[in-house]
Amino acid sequence: MKNISRESTQAELSVNFCGIRCENPFFLASSPVASSFEMCCHAFDAGWAGVSYKTISFYQSREVSPRFDALPGEHPFSFCGFKNLEQLSPHSAEENFEIIRRLKERYPEKVIIASIMGRNCDEWTVLARMAEEAGADLIECNFSCPQMAKQGLGSDIGQDQDLIALYTRATRKGSRLPIIAKMTPNIGNMELPAMTAIANGANSLAAINTVKSITRINTENFSSYPDIGGQSAVGGYSGQAVKPIALRFIRDLASYPPLKGIPLFGIGGITTWQDALDFILLGCTALQVCTSVMEYGYRIIDHLKEGLSIYMKQHDIASLDELRG
Ligand SMILES: Cc1cc2nc3c(=O)[nH]c(=O)nc-3n(C[C@H](O)[C@H](O)[C@H](O)COP(=O)(O)O)c2cc1C
């Protein structure tokens, strides 16, 4: 292993995802950290290659408060796992696509993924068309949020191959952009739903969305957390605790012969450059991060890029393609 000085740490981190050049493999995941113009600008200025913008829908969800709970980690104020009951973007679809248009205008080199969720085929088609018209680079079909208040949305889709086929085709009808199918881990086998998405027009896969969970019970009123006036619900778990689950699904997708060559976005608990490397070694082309950005801020991108660069230099690796899989 070579000894590398800080000054010579700029390894080539760019990757090609579905024909789109990304300056590095690091993206914000669709979530509250990528849900406004200012947040995305902040992330781009900090050095993130792109964002998967907070899921856009015509369905105006009523969000509860509080909607988060966390299990503590080993350091003060850190957590090992995070539960959320959040559903969709607080902005209208029109407002969100206008934000994407302005972002693309200001940052043409950055990669913007429009995460969408329709309630029927027509909505998937229209949202896909609006995403392309707004200038998004890719479309991510949210087949995976586990805490939607309405049936037939989010992870209800990711667990039902007929719905996956129907809604992937509807999305393809509305746009020629590359489509990413974001898969749910609330299922035993991800390869078959993934195959269905690919067979019906998706070009790539993202895994994982959050894991259905109950974190703790309030022992005074017997509600689980977050306790919303004595009531609560099963919600999505994310953060470091879910990384082993995510890695297992990535390994399953990457090693399934019919999915060979399909680009993968790795998501789930990525906090350090070593976490990122685990996902790349198992076959991911690019990565998305949510919970650790909520925990530590957008600047973790410095650690992610620098750590990966130093590792590559030390091991004489010229490109991330050499590490993948
Ligand atoms: C508060 C919160 C809101 C989220 N909202 C969305 C969403 O709107 N669309 C989506 O596809 N995933 C959503 N996710 C899931 C993340 O994009 C990601 O898949 C998951 O959190 C795992 O990554 P992480 O461990 O880095 O957080 C959300 C996650 C959290 C914690």
Ligand as a Chemical Component Dictionary entry (heavy atoms), coordinates in Angstrom:
data_LIG
# 
_chem_comp.id                   LIG 
_chem_comp.type                 NON-POLYMER 
_chem_comp.pdbx_formal_charge   0 
_chem_comp.three_letter_code    LIG 
# 
loop_
_chem_comp_atom.comp_id 
_chem_comp_atom.atom_id 
_chem_comp_atom.alt_atom_id 
_chem_comp_atom.type_symbol 
_chem_comp_atom.charge 
_chem_comp_atom.model_Cartn_x 
_chem_comp_atom.model_Cartn_y 
_chem_comp_atom.model_Cartn_z 
_chem_comp_atom.pdbx_ordinal 
LIG C1  C1  C 0 -37.307 11.340 6.472  1  
LIG C2  C2  C 0 -37.143 10.484 5.234  2  
LIG C3  C3  C 0 -37.922 10.764 4.111  3  
LIG C4  C4  C 0 -37.775 9.991  2.949  4  
LIG N1  N1  N 0 -38.513 10.298 1.839  5  
LIG C5  C5  C 0 -38.357 9.573  0.698  6  
LIG C6  C6  C 0 -39.044 9.916  -0.492 7  
LIG O1  O1  O 0 -39.787 10.898 -0.560 8  
LIG N2  N2  N 0 -38.840 9.128  -1.586 9  
LIG C7  C7  C 0 -38.009 8.050  -1.580 10 
LIG O2  O2  O 0 -37.866 7.373  -2.609 11 
LIG N3  N3  N 0 -37.328 7.708  -0.465 12 
LIG C8  C8  C 0 -37.478 8.448  0.662  13 
LIG N4  N4  N 0 -36.738 8.127  1.779  14 
LIG C9  C9  C 0 -35.816 6.979  1.753  15 
LIG C10 C10 C 0 -34.385 7.419  1.388  16 
LIG O3  O3  O 0 -34.320 7.993  0.118  17 
LIG C11 C11 C 0 -33.424 6.214  1.455  18 
LIG O4  O4  O 0 -33.821 5.255  0.507  19 
LIG C12 C12 C 0 -33.377 5.555  2.832  20 
LIG O5  O5  O 0 -33.480 6.521  3.848  21 
LIG C13 C13 C 0 -32.124 4.726  3.043  22 
LIG O6  O6  O 0 -30.953 5.510  2.937  23 
LIG P1  P1  P 0 -30.161 6.132  4.221  24 
LIG O7  O7  O 0 -29.899 5.017  5.154  25 
LIG O8  O8  O 0 -28.965 6.799  3.645  26 
LIG O9  O9  O 0 -31.115 7.140  4.828  27 
LIG C14 C14 C 0 -36.869 8.903  2.934  28 
LIG C15 C15 C 0 -36.086 8.638  4.066  29 
LIG C16 C16 C 0 -36.206 9.408  5.209  30 
LIG C17 C17 C 0 -35.353 9.115  6.409  31 
# 
loop_
_chem_comp_bond.comp_id 
_chem_comp_bond.atom_id_1 
_chem_comp_bond.atom_id_2 
_chem_comp_bond.value_order 
_chem_comp_bond.pdbx_ordinal 
LIG C1  C2  SING 1  
LIG C2  C3  SING 2  
LIG C2  C16 DOUB 3  
LIG C3  C4  DOUB 4  
LIG C4  N1  SING 5  
LIG C4  C14 SING 6  
LIG N1  C5  DOUB 7  
LIG C5  C6  SING 8  
LIG C5  C8  SING 9  
LIG C6  O1  DOUB 10 
LIG C6  N2  SING 11 
LIG N2  C7  SING 12 
LIG C7  O2  DOUB 13 
LIG C7  N3  SING 14 
LIG N3  C8  DOUB 15 
LIG C8  N4  SING 16 
LIG N4  C9  SING 17 
LIG N4  C14 SING 18 
LIG C9  C10 SING 19 
LIG C10 O3  SING 20 
LIG C10 C11 SING 21 
LIG C11 O4  SING 22 
LIG C11 C12 SING 23 
LIG C12 O5  SING 24 
LIG C12 C13 SING 25 
LIG C13 O6  SING 26 
LIG O6  P1  SING 27 
LIG P1  O7  DOUB 28 
LIG P1  O8  SING 29 
LIG P1  O9  SING 30 
LIG C14 C15 DOUB 31 
LIG C15 C16 SING 32 
LIG C16 C17 SING 33 
# 
